[in-house]
């Protein structure tokens, strides 16, 4: 049976609060988690495209490093 919590909400809130030093809304941790998941999905998709173009059969760490900066720029607020 799968665990009921996908990620530790309290830990994520504590880390976010320590880094921002600002008040947080009730569900800010959910939004942070969803944004992180969208970023990871985009990163894997772009890395797969890059690895296919360079002739690799699988996604490698090298292809992830190549597209990392471009994906980070897309998600910068």
N, C-alpha and C positions, 0 to 999 in steps of 0.2 A: 504494500500500500504506500502511496506517495505521501510525503510529509505535507502538512497543511500550510506551512510557511515556505515560500520559495526563496526568500532572503530574510535576513534578520533586520526587521524594521527598526528596532531600538538602536542597534549598532550603527546603522546607516544614518539615523537621525543624530546620534551623538557625534559621529565623525563630521557630518555636515555642519552641525551647530558649532563645533570647535573651530572649523576652518572659516566660516562666514562671520561669526560673532554678530549675527543678526537674528531677529525673531523669525521662526519658521512657521508656516501654516500647518494645518493638521495632516494633510496628505502629500506633503512635499517629497517624502521618501518614495512614494509610488511614482511620482513624475520623474524623479531622478533615475529610478530603476528602469522605467520605460524608455527614457532618453538613452540610457546606457545600452539597452537591448537593441534599439534602433541603430545606434552607432556600430555595435558589433555586427549586426546583420549587414549593414552597408560595407563595413570593412571586409567581411568574408566574401561578399559578392564581388567587390572590386578586386580583391586578391585572386579570386578564381578567374576573373576575366584576364587579369595580367598574366597569370600562370599559363593560361591557354594560349595567349598571344606569344609568349616566350617559348612555347613548345613543351612545357612540363605537363605531366599527366595529373599530378596532385598539387594542391596548394602547399607551398613551402613557406618557411619563415622569411625567406628572401623576398617573395612576392608580397607578403604582408608588410614588410618594412618599406617596400617601394611605394605602396599606396597609402601608407599610414598618414603621411603629412597631408595629402589631398583630402582624405576623409575627415581628418581633424579640422581642416579649414571649413568644410561644409557644416560641421556641427558647432562651430564657434559662435557664441551669442553675441 
